Amino acid sequence: MRSIYLFLIGGWLITVSAIAQQNQPNRDADRSDAVSRSLQDLFPVQTEGIDYQSVYEALTQLYANPLDLNTATRDELETTYLLTERQLSSLETYRLAFGDLLSIYELQAVPDFDLPTIRRLIPFVTVAGNPRLFGTLPTPTDNYLIVRYEQTLEQQKGFSEAMPDKNGKLPTHFLGNSQQWYARYRYSRPRAFSIGLTIEKDPGETMGWQPSARRYGIDYVSFHAQLQNRGRWRNILLGDYQLQIGQGLVLSAGFVLGKSAETVQTVRRPTLGARPYTSLTEYGYFRGGIATYAIRPELELTLFVASIRRDANTTIDSAGKGPIATSLQTSGLHRTQSELDDQGSLLETTIGTHLLYHNKKSLQLGFTALRTSFDKFYQRRNLPYNQYEFTGNQNLVVGFHGGYVWHNWNFFSEIARSTGSESNSGGIGAIAGTLASLTKKLDIAVALRHYDRNFHSFYGNSFSEGSRNSNESGAYLGLKYTLYRKLTLGGFVDYFRFPWLKYLVDKPSRGFDYLLQARYTPNRKTAFYVVYHEEHKEKNVPDSDPKVTVGTTRRNLALNADYTPTHGLSLRSRIQWGQFVYAGQSPSTGFVLVQDATWAIRRLSLSSRVALFGTDDYDSRQYVYERDVLYAFSFPAYFNHGLRHYLIAQYNLTRHFAIWVRWARTDFTNQTTVGSDLDQINASHKSELKIQARWQF
């Protein structure tokens, strides 16, 4: 009887799924729309210290390789940042009681799951196959090649012909042409294998012999090969990779969010282990090999080694230590001779290990050790705020992390200590907190953190106010309350202090910020939200001599409306206002009005924007996420006065071949040039063209 019941239910769910898929637009347009909505919902206002490119890359990869609801761990499901602790616990309990889900739509039967959450979750999850229905179906593979071309249409100063000055010397200029090229190939199957190759040439870079890098070819090449779940070998990865472990004090990468409009779930970092690195950001990853082996089902050991040349400024030390590195370069640009001189000038060698114990119910404990070595002595410039920065050739970071789930409470913590080859190392970093669903309507997050000024972790990115886990202490409280299923309220308050000096802050300082938001979804076709964010910090007054440090206030308000008047057409209207003020001075104010439209029918999808903006200066700049071609990212700053518009066209010629074209232009009304230095354009406008093609095999 149970078998007949499951058969009937399974057939009904498969039929519903098939009908739903027939009524959907093409998956590429749906993919771009899902990722764009998620990013705009997470970041309605710009936040410091977040690598948006990595966040976008992780979201896109999650959409391309959805999580299997029947095999995904709690940590993996948390990476969607869409489920509360109560919903995660309910899903675990449901799977234990009734076995594997038959379809995504069975989520409607899981307690505490509501339709709005399920709709937002569907693009990022799947049910790959179920042995109770005609045997297990094979997990689909993702096999594609992407080629992209980009160019700024106006001529920039760095690409003009270099003419000798009065002394007969050639001025600095870009060595390569103004074109940007990008190509990616990837063949993967979730939880099984992945092979990928990414190459890129930035505008101004050459494609020939590069003496400083001692190689010939494209400027940036990234490769990986991965095998998963081969007996006790959980993960074997060669090439470029990142690791997400514990709360990120030692190792953190990928989809890591800080303070955002998701005021609860983004505080905790899930432990995901090693993942292939596929981003175009040319720093912050390992190049080598890593393997994870299950000593027991609940005990895993990871060993990894890496070696890569980093871009760094180097000089000759007068004290006789030989060449020293004074700073790492993270732009990834190698357009001029000086940038080429910095390319690959510092050899970094890394070795590390991670031991993880986890039972299926509630407990997780881990130990991490990471040693980083440089072939040159590393020492920052002799400035007061650099007094406690890392100095030397070696840095060792050792950390312990833990987590415990009790009913709808999720407790987490990590503590780490760094030890370097010089006496200025030896600091401690620590973070602890909890996420909890107190009721069906109320969720809460609490986190306490402390990072010594001499705590050094090159690959850490734990929850913090700044971009690094150093010289900071703080306390965070986040709340989310569902007044009823159509109206959600949220907010956070975060207090922080910096015990030592910082860049542009010439004294110990402190501050706080808070965010308030409301989201109203009257029906499937309409959604409104309002977000207000205010931040108080201390900062040096520009051009003051001697330096004077005063309090500053930054305010941002965003009003947003999404609506779908008819099938295939979606509209988004946005009003955004911001203000920045130094204490005792006049405020700098800015605004932007945005209208987006997306239309999709059969093989064609069109997206467009018109944005009117005006700011007093760069301090009141406004960040607004822009849609782009698949796997490309755009989050520009709108400042000064002008009008920006763009149009994206996507057309699927066949099931296996698609093409995108994006044209964007910004016209300024109060200036005659755009940009500065070698990027300067001698016109009041800037136009960008992007063409992309993708083959699916």
N, C-alpha and C positions, 0 to 999 in steps of 0.2 A: 504493500500500500504506500509506504514512504517513497519507494522508487517511482511509482506512477505519479505521485504528487509532485516530486521533484521534476519529473519529465514534463508535466504540464506547465508548471511554473517556469521552467527553463525555456520551453518553447515560446511561451508568451513573452518573456523578457527579450529573447532573441528577436522576435518579430517587432517589438517596440523599438529595439535598438536599430534594426534595419530601416524601419520607417523614419526614425529620427535622422539617421545618416543620409537618407535620400533627400530629406528636406533641408539639409544643411548646405551652405555655400561651399566653394572649394576650400580644402583644408588649409592651404597656404594663407588665404585671406583671413580665415578663421584663426589661424595661428598668430598672425601679426596682430589681429584685433585682441585676442586673449592676452598676449604678452603686453601690449600697449595699455590695456585696461588695468592689468595688475600693477604695472609700474606707476601709472598715474594715480592709482588708488593708494599705493604705498608711499609715494613721494609727491603729494600735492604741493608741498613747498620744499625748496632745496635744503639739504642738511649737510653739514660739514663732516669730513672724515669717512665718507662712503665711496667705495670704488664702484661707480654706477656701471661702468663697462663690464666688470665681473658679475655684478648682479644681473644685468641684462643677459649676459652670456649663459649664466646658470639657469635663468628662467626659460630661455629659448631651448636649451638642451633638455630641460625637464619636460617641455611641451613635445619636443621631438621624440623623447624616450619616456613616456608616461610611467608613473609608478604603478606596479601591479598591486591592487588592493589586498590580494591574498598572500603576498610574499613580502611586501614592504614592511620595514621595521618602524617602530614608533618614531625614531629619530629621522628616518627618511620622510615619513609623512609630515613631520614638523617643518621640513624645508619648504612646504607650500605656504606656510604662515597663514593658513585659512581655517585651521581646526583648533578649537579650544581644548584644554586638558580634559574636560568632561566628554567631549566628542571623541577624542582619542581613546579614552578609557572605555567608552561605550562600544566603539568599533572592536577593540580587543576582546571585550566580554562577548560580543555578538559572534565573533569568529570562533571563540572557544566553545560556545553553546551550540552553534548551528553549522560549523564548518565553513568551508570557502564560500565566498559570494558567487552567485551565478552570473551576475551582471552588475554594471555600475548602478543601474536603476534600483537595485536591491537596497541601496543606501537609504531609501525612503522608509525601509522597515527597521533601520537601526535607531534605537532611542536617542533623542537629543539632536538628531540631524534634521535640518529644515531645508525647504526647497531653495531659498536663496544661496545657502552655503553649498548645496549640491551643485547648483548651476555654476558657481564660481570654481568649484573643484573639478568638474568633469574634464576640462581641457588638459589637466595635469595628471590624471589617473586613468587606469584601465583595468580590465580583468582579462588577462592574456589567454586563459584557457582553464577549463575545469574538468577534472577526471570523472565527475558525476554525469557529464553530458557528452556522450559519444567519444570519450577519451580526451586526453589533453591536446589542445590545439597548439601548433608551434608558435613561439613568440616571434612577432614580425621583426625584420631587420630594417635598418636605416642605412641606405647606400646612395650617396649623392656626390656630385661635384659642383662647386660654385666658383664662378669667375666674376670679378667685379672691377669696374673702371671708374675712377673719380677724377675730377679736375675743377679748379676754380677758373672761370671763364675770363675774368679780367687778369691782366698781367700784374704780378707782384714784383716789387723792387728787386728781390733777390734773384729773379729770373731774367732781369734785363742784362744786356751785354755789359760786361765789366770794362769800363774805360779807365786808363791810367790817370792818377791824380797829377798835380803839378810836380811832384817828386818822382814821377815815373812808376809809382807803385799801384798795383791793382787792388781795388777795394774788395772787401769780403762779399761773396755772392754764393748762391747755391750751385753745387757742382753738377747736379742732375737736372732732368727736365721736370715740368710741372705736373706730370701725370702720376696718379696713384693707382697701383695694381694690387689686387688681392685674389688669392685662389685657395680653396679648401676642398680636400677630399676626405670623406669619412665613411667607414663601413663598420656598423656596430649592431649588436643585439643586446638588449638589457640583461644584466646579470650573466653574460656569457663571454663576450669579447668586444673589442673596439680597436680599430686601426685608423689613424688620422694623420694628415699632412696639411700644414697651413703655411703659406708663403705670402709675404707682403713687401711692397716697395712704397715708401712714403714720398710725397712731393718733394723734389729737390735732391733725392738720393740717387746714387748711381747704381747701375746693375752690372758693373764690370769688376775689375780687380780692386780689392779693398785692403791696402797694405796694413792698416792698423789692426784689422781683424784677421789678417793672414788667410784670406779666402777669396774665392771668386764666385760671384753669383748674386742672388737676391739678398737684400739687407737682412730680412728676418725670415727664418725658417724654423718651424716647430713641428715635431713628429712624436707620435706615441704608438705603442702596441700593447694591448692589455688582454689578459685572460682572467676569467673569474670562475669561481666555484668548480674547480677541478679536484674533486675529492676533498682532502683537507686543505688544499691550497685555495684560500679564499680570494686572493688577489695577487696577480703578478703583472707588473707594469714596467715597461722600458721606454725611455724617452723623456718627455716633459710631463710633469705632474705637480699636483698640489695636494696638501693634506689638511683635513678638517678634524681636529682632535680636541676633546674636552671643551673648555670655554674659550679656547683660542689664545691663551697666554703664551704658548710655545709654538703651536702650529695652527694656522687659520687661513682659510682660502674659500673662494667660490661665493656662494650665495649667502653673504654675511651682511646683515642689516644692522644699523644702529638705531638711533631714535628716529621714528617715522610715524606715519599716521596709523600704523598697526602698533598700538601702544602697549600690548601685552606680549604676544608670541615672539617678537623679534629680540627680546632681551636675552633669552637662552640660546646658546650655540649647540646644535646637535653634533654628535660624533659620527662622521661619515667615512673616515679613513681616507685612502688615496683615490684620487680621481684624475683622469687625463686633463691636461691643460690645453685649452683650445682658444683662449682669448688672444686678442691682438695687443694687449698691454704687455710691453716687452720687459717686464721685471716682475719679481715676486713669485717665481716658480722655481722648481728644481729640475735639473737635467741629469738623469742617471737611471738608476733602477731601484725598485722597491718590491718586496714580497711580504704577504701576510699568510701565516700558517696557523691552522687551528690545532693547538696542542690537545685540547679537549673541546667539545662543542661550545662550552662556555668560556674558554680561555684562548685568546689569540695573541700571537707574537708577530710584530712587524719590524723588519729591518730594512734600512734604506741608505743609499749612498748617492752623492751627486757631485758634479763638478761643472762649473760654468764660468765664463768670463763676463764680468760686469763692466758697465760703463762707469768711469770714475774720473774725477779731476785728480791729476797727480802732479807732484812737484819734487824738487830736490831739497832734502832737509839739510839745513845748515849745521845741525848737531852731529852729522856723520851717520845717520841711520839709513842713508841711501834714499831711493825714491819712496815717497809716502803718498797715500791717497787722502785727500782732504774732504771729499764728498762723493756720494753716489749720484749718478745721473739716471733719471727714471723716465725721461721724455720718449726714449726710443728713437729719436731723430738723429740722423747722421748726414746732414746736408752740406755742411761747410767743413773746411779743413780742421778747424778747432774741434768740431764735434766728432770728426773721424779720429782725431788724436786721442779723444777720451774713450773711443769705442773699444771694448774688450781689454782695457788696460789693467784690470784687477781680476786675478784668478781667485775664485771662491770654491772651496772644497767643503762638503758637508757630509756628516755621517750621523745617523740617528737610530733610535729604536722606540717602540711603543708596545707596552704589554697591557692588554685589555681583558678584564673579567666582566662578564655580563650574564645574568640569568634572564630567562624569558619573562619573568614576572615584573621585577621592580628595581633591581640593584645593578649599578654600573660603577666599576672602579678601574682606574688606569694610571700607568706610570709612563712618563715621556722623558727622553733625553735627546738633546740636539747639540752637536758641536760644529761650529762654523770656523773655518780657517781662511786667512787671506795670505797671498804670496807677497804682499807689501804691507808695511806698517800703516795702520789707519789712524788718522788723527784729524779731528775737525779744526776749523780755524780758531785761533786763539781769541775768542770773544767770551764775555762773561756768561751768556746763556748756554755756551757749549762746555762749561766747566765739568759737568757730570756726564757728558756724552761718552759713548764707547771709544776707547783708545787701545790700540794693540793689534795683534795678529790673530788671536783666538778668542772665541766666546763660547761658553758652555752654559746651556739652560736646562735645568732639571725641574720637572713638574709632576704633581699628583692631581688627578681630577676625580670627581665622583658625582653620582646622581642617584636619586631614589624617588620612585613613584609610589605614592600612598593614596589610594582612592583617586580623587581629582586634584591632588597636590603633586607637584613636580619640583623636587629640591635639587639644586645643582651647586657645584663649587669647584674651584681650582686654585692651587697655590704653586708658585714657581720661584726659583732663585737663579740668578745669572752670576757666572764667575768668569772673569776675563783674565788676560795675560798681564794686565796692568792693574794698579791699585784702585782705580776709580770704578771698577765693577764690584758686584757683590750685593746688588739690590734684590728686593722681594716684590713680587706682584701677586695679588690675591683678589678673588671675586667670589661672592656667594649670594644666592638668592633663591626665590621660589616663584613658580607660576601656579595659579590655583583658580579653579572654577568654584567659587563660594556657593553660588546657586545656579539655576539654569539660565539666569539673566545676567549675573555679575561675575566678571573675570578680573583677576588682579595679578600684577607683577611687582615684585620687590627685589632690588639688587643693590648690594653694597660692594664697593671696589676700592682698592688702594694699590697704587703702583709707585714704588720708590723712584726718585729722580735718577738713581744709578742702576735701575733695572733695565737690561738691554735684551730685547728679543726681536731679531730681524724679521722673523716670519710670523710674529704674533699679531693678532687683531681682535682682542677681546672687547667687550662692551666698554665704551669710553666716550668722553666728550671730544678729545683730540683725535688726531689721526694715528697716534702711537700710544702704546701702553707704557707710559713713563711720566713721572712728575705729575701725578694726579691722584686725587681721592674724591669719592663722590657717593651719593645715595640717590636712587631712582625709585619712583612709585608710579605705576601705570594702572589705569582702570578702563574697563569697557563694560557698558551696561546696555542691554537690549530692553528698551522701554516696552516695545512690543515688536513683533517680527518684522515690521516695516521701518522701524525707527531705532537706530543705534547711536548711542552717545559714547564718547571716549575722551581720554586725556591723559597727560602725564605731567609730572613735575620732577625736575632733576637739579640737585644742588651739587656743585663741584668746586674744588679749589686746586691751585697749582702751587706747591710749596717753594718752587724755584722759578727763576726767570724763564721766559719763553721768547721766541722770535717776535720782535715788535712789542714786547711787554717787559720792561726793564725793572720789574720788582715782582715778588710773590703776589699772586692775584687769586681772585675767586669770582664766582658768578652763579647764576641759575637760569634755567629756562623752563617754560611750560607750553603745552599745546592743548587746545580744546577743539573738538570736532563733533559734528553731527551728520549722520547719513540717513536719508529718507528714501525708501524705494517703494513707491505706491503700487507699482506693477512691474511686470517683466520688461516693459518698454521704456520705463522712465526711472531716473535716479537723480537725486540732488545731494550735494554735500557742501558743508562749509567748514573751513579749517582756519584757526587763528593760532599763530606761533609767535612767542615773544622770548627774546634771549638777552640776558644782561651779562656783560663781560667787561674786563678792564683791558685797556690798550693804550699804547703810546700815541700822543697827539702828533700827527704828521708835521714834519719840518720844525718841531720844537727843539730848542737848543738852550740849556741842557734838556734832555728828554723828560717829558712830563707824562705820567700815566694817569688816565682818568677812566671813569666808567663809561661804557657805551651801551646803547639799547638798539636792538634790531627787532622790528615788527613786520609780520607778514600775514596777510589775510587773503584767502582764496575762496571764491564762490563758484561752484561748478554745477552744470546741468547736463545730463545725458538723456537723449530721447531717440526713439526709433519710430518715426511717423508711419513708415510702411516697410514691408519686407524688403530687405537688402539695402535700406538706407538708414544710416545712423548719424546723428548730429551731436556735437558737444560744444557748449558755450561756456566761457570761463572769464571771470573778472579777477584780476590779481593786483594787490596793492602792497607796497612795502615802504619801510622807512628805516633809516639808520641815522643815529645821532651821537656825537661826542658830548659828554656832559658840559654844559655851559656854552654850546655852540648851536647854530641853526641846523635843523634836521635836513637830511637829504632824502627826497621822496621820489618814488617811482610807481608806475602802473603799467599793466598790459591788458588789452582786451583781445580775446582769442575766439575765433569761430572755426571749428573743424567739421568736416563732412566726409563720410565714407559711404561709397556706393558699390555694391557687389552684385553681379548678375552672371550666372554661369561661369564662363572662363575669364571674365574681366572684372577687375577691382580697381576703383579710383579712390584716392584719398587726397584731401586738400586742406589747407589752412590759410587764413588771413589773420594777421596779428598787428594791432596798432599799439605802439609802446612809447613811453616817455619817462626818462629818469633824469634827475638833476646831475648825477655823475655815476661813476662806477660803484660807489658805496651802496647805492640803492638799486643795483642791478636786479633783474628778475629772471629766475630760471623756470623754464617751462619745457616739459618733455615733448619731443617731436617724434612723429611716426617716421619710419625709415624703411628701406628695403630689408628683406629678410636677413637676419644675422648682423645687421648694422645698427648702430646706436647713435642717438643725437639728443643732447641735453644742453643746448646753448644758453648763454647769458644774454638777455636783452638789456641794452643800456643806450644812453643818449636818446635821440628822438627819431622815430622812423616807422616804416611799415615793412613787415616780413610776410612772405607768402611762399607756399610750395605746393607742388602737385606730384603725386606718385601714381603711376599706372603699372598694374601687374596683369599679365596676360598668360594663361596656360595654353600654349600651342597644342600640346598633347598631354597625356597623362604623365609623361616622363620629362617634359621640357617646359620650363616657365621662364619668363623674362620680366624684369622690373626696370623702370626708368623713373628717376627722381630729379626734378628741377626745383631749385630754391633760389630766392633772391631777397636781399635786404636793401632797402633804400633809406638813406639817412637824410633828414631835412635840415640839420644844423651843422654839417661838416662837409668838407670838400675832399677829404681822404678817408680811407678805411684801413685800420691796422697801424702798425708801427714797425720801425726798423726794416728788416728784409721782407717782412710780410705786408708792407704798406702797398696800398692800391691808390693810384692818383685819380680817384673818381669817388663819387658819393654813393656808390652802390657796390655790392658784391654778389656774384651769381655762382651757383654750384651745380654741377651736373654729375649724375651717378647712374651707371648702367650695370645691371647684373643679370646673369643667366645661370640657371641651375638645371642640371641633368640628374634625374633619379633613375637608378639602374634596378 
